[in-house]
């Protein structure tokens, strides 16, 4: 396996007692998880300590002193050994993240784990049981604790029962397949991402232009898929077509409209239908009962797709919220590919606990749940643990969705009655379909897009009373949504369940795509076009798929992990070197094309961010601008410096035009977009009646709170 050196900083020896014969350090991934694990294993008798603002826990179990400490995700990241922008560069090592700008806060977590490790002689990794969790645990064990291996807790939920069981059945070693696969993925992502992105930046900077550009082994093919769709839309030419409907009536005056099943592409084909009015047709009705099976359990991709369909949550928002619910002990681990519930999770107990808060459990009449085809050796499908906490907003929406999906998997199939009316005349057949739900069963639990359409039963001779012809235009293919592109990436085996959503976010941040439906920008389109001409291997899906297969083979391997890792890395180095050589040969052409695309995109962005006319000077227009120093958006008049009319905007949010005006003052409305939250639409005019009313309401609330606090103080003083 890759030999990685690291610089470590010695921490002053701790003044605590010397090592005892049995002292265990449990290493967790996040603070909330460490609190849950300590409480579960100590039966709530743990002592919480704080060092530099970092909490860790201590208790005794079976005569053993146990410390529970935590990281904050990755405490280490890959970086090059020597400074400089040499390309390609493969001389990298693991370094503490606190050495990186913006991650200095991780130093205190590093130091606390270092101190605790000096008091321990046995180490247990209790990070998330997946590839990334294994890498986090491995790096802490070898670089902070100075150990070659550690014991491992394996769990899929943070419930007391499962955590206790996990601790009683520790794995004697780390999951080395996951650990080496995860480390290899980090190396490959750095090799491809940093080296290829630097080559792009170098090419555009040679033209005197500047823009942060990036590309990677998954990012490239993903953007390629979106661009291909965009080009299909741009090339699409709408054509007319016609649909024919007949209004029929039977002898007892029952009426219905039936449709000819084929779209007509030639207007002359309509002649044979226009003569049918007033004639008779023969109708028949076919009735069939159909069972609609309950849905299968949620894997991460299906959860992200359904959360988007039902609540408009992006895949990134869904994953962030689900991760929070998991850390609270409310659901199982969300980063799973499984669509199966193993019996070991305790179906009956969970359903019984859910009964207290969800009346829909009464529909769960089956002891064995439905299941899908996919499985995951690390974790089961996503399920509620049975624990409950009052939630609000998007947290509640996603939790309820997971609960209802779980319950529905134990329900009976729905029973529907399907009707199909056929009306035939002159060998032309027309149809009408209807559906009526006879037994709802799981449909009473889970929101499924199934609309009833009641139609009569018509048999025998009928009159054709009306003919209706609709002229329509063919439509271009639909763009991907954030959810459907994640599903498409899974289908093509590009990326992982944990990384697909973040890749889409990167494409947005680089300006390669825009809008809710993923529209490739001119820069994104030109980038893919340029790479296709000069370095097509960067966007080759097969290359990425092959790497994913090799990574999966490492996870399942029991031996020769270091050899397999070395082989994959050597292959990647050769591939990247060839790519860089191709890009270097064509650096001027690549740079010119990207610079042109950058100029075009900036002009488009300027136009998109131009708002209403400035009412103060009436010469310029308001524009949304970004201050790189404060990292905040603001609105300013384009007639600056003559007009210095400016407005501050909400911090920590991406600001975009809402493409509508305020009904109260006429100013342009804006959208504030934050991670894991719904976009907030607002008017930026402080003089707007709406904003004034909100400000007055807020001020009154603060005054009332101040009066209440003053009253409480006076009452205490009197007492």
Secondary structure, DSSP 8 states (H G I E B T S, - for coil): ---------------S----SSEEEEEESSHHHHHHHHHHHHTT--EEEEETTEEEEEEEETTEEEEEEE-SS-SEEEEESS-S--SS---EEEEEGGGSTT-TTHHHHHHHHHHHHHT-SEEEEES-SSHHHHHHHHHIIIIIS--S--EE---SS--HHHHHHHHHT-BSS--HHHHHHHHHHHHHHHHHHHHHHHHHHHHHHTTT--------TTHHHHHHHHHHHHHHHHH----EEEEEEEEEE-TT--EEEEEESS-B-SGGGGHHHHT-TT-EEEEEEEEEEEEE-----B-HHHHHHHHHHHH---HHHHHHHHHHHHHTTSB--S--------GGG-HHHHHHHHHTT-GGGGG---SS----S---SS--SB-B-S------HHHHHHHHHHHHHHHHTTS--EEEEEEEEEEEETTEEEEEEEEEEEE-GGGGTS------B------EEEEEEEEEEEEEE-------BHHHHHHHHHHTT-S-TTTHHHHHHHHHHTTSEETTBTEE-HHHHHHHHHHHHH-GGGG-HHHHHHHHHHHHHHHH-SS-HHHHHHHHHHHHHHHHHHHHHHHHHTHHHHHHHHHHHHHHHHHHHHHHTEEEE-TTTSSSEEEEEEETTTTEEEEEETTTTT---EEE--SSSEEEEEEEE-TTT--EEEEEE-TTS--EEEE--TTSHHHHHHHHHHHHHHHHHHHHHHHHHHHHHH-
